[in-house]
Amino acid sequence: MLIKIYPENPNPREIKKITQIIEDGGVVIYPTDTIYGIGCDISQPKAVARLAKIQGLDMDKAFFSFIFNDLSQISEYTKPMSNPAFKLLKRNVPGAFTFIFEANNNIPKLFKTRRKTVGIRVPDNNIIRSIVAELGRPLLSSSVHDVEDDVTEYITDPELIHERYGNVVDAVIDGGYGDNQPSTVIDCTTDDFEVIREGKGEINW
């Protein structure tokens, strides 16, 4: 299912349709402010396992991020962050960044034994943020990429993404062409913030 949604003014009816698919345990592909993402409800183990299988990921080694609509819910899933860390987020979100924080005990059980950190994303994209706002909780997310090549043509073209993934996911959102640069990743587990991957986002320190 390929669903066209315009990022400037997302249709609420289409947003609700996608959100219902996610709540029903579906896996969807959506635009962000970087490359297209693939995600599901963090609270549904079967959906998470299906996402990992689609991506060819080992759950013991895979790194996922959580997409939030804004900063209001982040503290529910991370250990208390310092004032410098909070200020860093406020200066840079929404934006093309993934911030790594220590996870707290509210992280779904599926992740507790595997990772003690969580990647935080607040993309500068109205479509995915509207979906997360409608869902009322963060979305588990991974980047759409070829197993053998991090940057391929179908990352940017939603129609080609649909050709590649349409038979294994429940919906692909056509939000226009995506970027071919991933997010910039910043380790915020201490106040000695460290850029561990240079990507599209230019950090405002």
Secondary structure, 3 states (H helix, E strand, C coil): CEEECCCCCCCHHHHHHHHHHHHCCCCEEECCCCCCEEEEECCCHHHHHHHHHHHCCCCCCCCCEEECCCCCCHHHCECCCCHHHHHHHHHHCCCCEEEEEEECCCCCHHHHCCCCEEEEECCCCHHHHHHHHHHCCCEEEEECCCCCCCCCHHHHCHHHHHHHHCCCCCEEEECCCCCCCCCEEEECCCCCCEEEECCCCCCCC
